[in-house]
Amino acid sequence: MLIQTISSMLGFLKKSDNPAAPKPTWTERLKAGLSRTRAQFNGQLAGLFGRGRIDDEMLEELETTLLMADIGVDATRYLLDELKSAVRRDKLENGEQLRQALADILLKLLAPMEQPLDVATHTPFIIMIVGVNGSGKTTSIGKLAKHFQAQGKSVLLAAGDTFRAAAREQLAIWGERNNVTVIAQESGDSAAIIFDAVNAAKARGIDVVLADTAGRLPTQLHLMEEIAKIKRVIAKAEPTAPHEVLLVLDANIGQNALAQVKAFDSAIGVTGLVVTKLDGTAKGGVIAAIARQQPAGHPLALRYIGIGEGIDDLQPFSAREFVEALFESSARS
């Protein structure tokens, strides 16, 4: 049963080994991956923006559409306020002009979260990965390792999720397939395993350490305290580390992502986000809600987004690409 589970989890690795068909570009995959969110977002917008004159009824319907796309109350209010200002300032007259204004304002909201991760600032560059069970944390680690290898970086994995056997086995199998060292134990303390991994990386001159941790809910206070301990232990092994604390979020949870960001950030100081499974949900608008939650001038970085099971389907976040993928259908209609 465990082997079947691991095989299923590693399906994306097997798919990547098939060179038969020409591979779609990232832009093409992003548009396809966001199809459900785009359908939700543009299903109403296409008809709405196809109208002529801008009026209060159009703006009210737009508010409903944004809320249904899981953009959230606060972000929706912000977008509408900015739109109304644009209508007055730029003397907008029709739905197409309103559509373009909405795309521009959404881009302005999301752009501060576009902060590519630079792992060249420290050697080893130590990344601590956290998140709830089922968020795609361990799978994302495998994809990130491949991403850094493609940049010419050596990678070491720390199997710090000692509560879920499949997580450890998944990393071990991935390591074997791609010649990546995995520091793991059958059982034991997560902090001790990651401590050993950091020291091993320093001794071997490894460029990037990806440290997995056990999934937990923000309400499990004793487990949240445990990841805070892991962070302190990492700093004992390397005083400047961890250099990045990545929180992995499942896009399917929608507005619940806001509570997760707040809880994990409060516990350990999150520095970046990974939003996974955008291809399986119509709730991709939650990224706008997260952006709006961030304090002005200090936005949390959205480092990567995932739009599929393929090994290359986790890529750095581009605000412009994301907005263009969302608005493509309405632009053509």
Secondary structure, 3 states (H helix, E strand, C coil): CHHHHHHHHCHHHHHHCCCCCCCCCHHHHHHHHCHHHHHHHHHHHHHHHCCCECCHHHHHHHHHHHHHCCCCHHHHHHHHHHHHHHHHHHCCCEHHHHHHHHHHHHHHHHHHHCCCCCHHHCCCEEEEEEECCCCCHHHHHHHHHHHHHHCCCCEEEECCCCCCHHHHHHHHHHHHHHCCEEECCCCCCHHHHHHHHHHHHHHHCCCEEEECCCCCCCCCHHHHHHHHHHHHHHHHHCCCCCCEEEEEEEHHHCCHHHHHHHHHHHHHCCCEEEEECHHHCCCCCHHHHHHHHCCCCCCCEEEEEECCCCCCCEEECCHHHHHHHHHHHHHHC
